[in-house]
Amino acid sequence: MTRLHAILLTAVLVTGVAVGAQEPAPTPAAAPAPVAPTKGLIPLEVEVVITRYEGTKKLSSLPYVLALNGGGTEVQLNMGTQVAVPQTGIGPITDGKPNPFMSYNYKDVGTRISARARIVEGGYDLQLNIDDSSVYTSAAPGMAGAQMPAFRTFSSRNSLLLRDGQTREYTAATDRINGEVVKVSVALRVVK
């Protein structure tokens, strides 16, 4: 055996690849198998739309979409911000005069939605909780403290029976200060 043959044999033994041989092509990765829902759970999509009207004029329409499992746990969606609320205080009196100062508290404003769906014969029992709050852009007529912000709130707790693909308007309420009407509609569909 020549010295070159000995070197090549050593290279084959160490690397496991013969000189001039081609490495086998890598096997392509298999596509991931679709994930089946956990036994007893059905994937759902719920769309909640909160619409405000002034008479027949639509002022706003805010959609929210939640993914949840029929027969599963409660899901929550929170969307909002904190608004600074000014507050005047009086500091220590100096030279016989009060020392006013301004401080701020923060109030959460926005929308909170929680939902849970039970599977029932022919559809779903959707438990839906909505808390919606906002700031008035200007104080309403006759309100004291016109310089202070005014907050409005809307809350709803409801249980709806819905089928796949069904949309239902389930509540309407009128704001007693400005007369705006709030309507809520909800649509449910099975994710396939």
N, C-alpha and C positions, 0 to 999 in steps of 0.2 A: 504494500500500500504506500503510495507516494505521500509526501508531506501535504500536498494540495488536497488529496482525497481525505486525509485525516482531518484537515481543517473543515472541509465541507461536511463530513460526517458529524463532527462536533457541532457545527451550526445547525444541522437538522435535528440532532438530539436535544440541543438547548432550546431552539425556537419551535420545534415541531413543524417547520415548514421546509420543504425541499427547495433547493435553489432552482429558480425557473418555474416553480409550481405557482399556480394562482390560488389566492385565498378564496374560500367559498364566499359567494355573495351573501350579504346579510339577509335574513328572512324578513319580509315586510311585517310591520306591526299590524296585528289584527285590529279591526275596528272595534271600539268598545261596544259591548253588548248593551242594548237599552236597559235602563234601570226600571224594573217593575215596581209599582207602588207596594209599600209594605202591606201585608195582608190586612184587609178591612179598611184601608185608607184609599180615598179617591182624590186625585189632584184636581183642584178647582181654582178658578179665577173669578174674583168678585170685583165689580166696578161700582163705586159709589160716586154719585154726582150730586153736589150741593149747588143749587141754583137760586139766585136772588132776583126778585122782580120788583119793579116799581109800577104798580098797575099791570099793564100787559107788556111793558118794556123790560127786557132782560138786562139786568145790570152786570151779573157775573155768573159764570158756570165753571165750577172747579171739580175736575174728575180726580178720583183716587183709585188705584188698582191694588188689590191685595191678592197674593197667592196663598192658598191654604189647602189643607187636606180635609175632605169630608170624613168625619169620624176621628179627626185628630185634635190637637190642642189649639188653644186660642192664639190668634196672631194679632199683632198691634202695629199701627202705623202712626207716627207722630211727626207733624210738620209745623214748624213755627219759628218764632223769634221772641226775644225779650225786649220789651219797650220800657224806656226810662220814664218814671213818673216823678216829677219834681215835688219836693216837700220842703216847706219853709220851717225853720226852727229858730229859737231864740237862744243865743249864747249868754255868757255871763255879762252882767250889767257893768259898764265902765263909765265913769264920769256921769252917772245918773241916767245913762241912755242904754236901751237894750241893743244888743248886737245880733241882728238877724243874719242867718246864713241859709244857704240852699243845699239840700242833700237830695239824693235820688234813691228810690226803690225801683226794682225791676219786676215787671209783671209778664208772665208767659202769655203769648197771644198766638193762636194758630188752630190747628185741627188735630184731634186725636180720634182714631178709629180703632176699635177692637172687634174681632169677628171670630165666630166658631160655627162650624156646620156639622150637624148630626145627619146621618143618613137615615131617611125614613122611607116608607113605601111610596114609590112614585116620585121621589125628589129629595129635597134637603130642607132641614129645619135650620135656618140661618139666624143665629143670635148676633145682633148688630148693635154696637154702642158707639154713638157719635157725640163728641164735645167740640164745639166750634166757637171761637172767640175772635173778635176783631176790634179795632179802634175806630171810633167815629172821626171823620176828617174835620168836622166842626161840631160845636155843641148844638144840641137841638134847641129850638125856641122854648123859652121859659125855664131852662135848666139853670140852676145856681152854679156858680163857679165856672163861667164860660171859658176861663183860661186853662182849666184842668182838662185832661183827656177824659173822654167817656168810652167805656168798654161795653160791648154788647156780647151776649153769650147765647148759644143755642145748644141744647142737649136733647138727645133722643136715645131711648132704650127700647128695642123692638125685637120680636121674633117673627120671622117671615117664612112661609112655606113656598119654595121656589123649585121649578124644574130646570133641567139643562136648557140653556138658551133663553130663559124667561127674564124680562125686564119689568120692574114694578115700581111705580111711584107710590111711596107708602106714607108720606107725611107732608103736611103743609102748615106753616105757622106764620102769623103776622106779627111783626115788631110793633108794639104799641106806641113807641115814640115817633118813628118816622113812617110807619105804614108799609114798610117793605115786607114782601112775602118770601119766605124761605121754603123751598121744596126739595125733597130728597128722593132720588130714584136709585134703584140698585138693580144690577144685572148679574146673573150667575151663569157660568158655563163650565162644563167639564173639559179639562185639558187632556187632549188625546195625543 
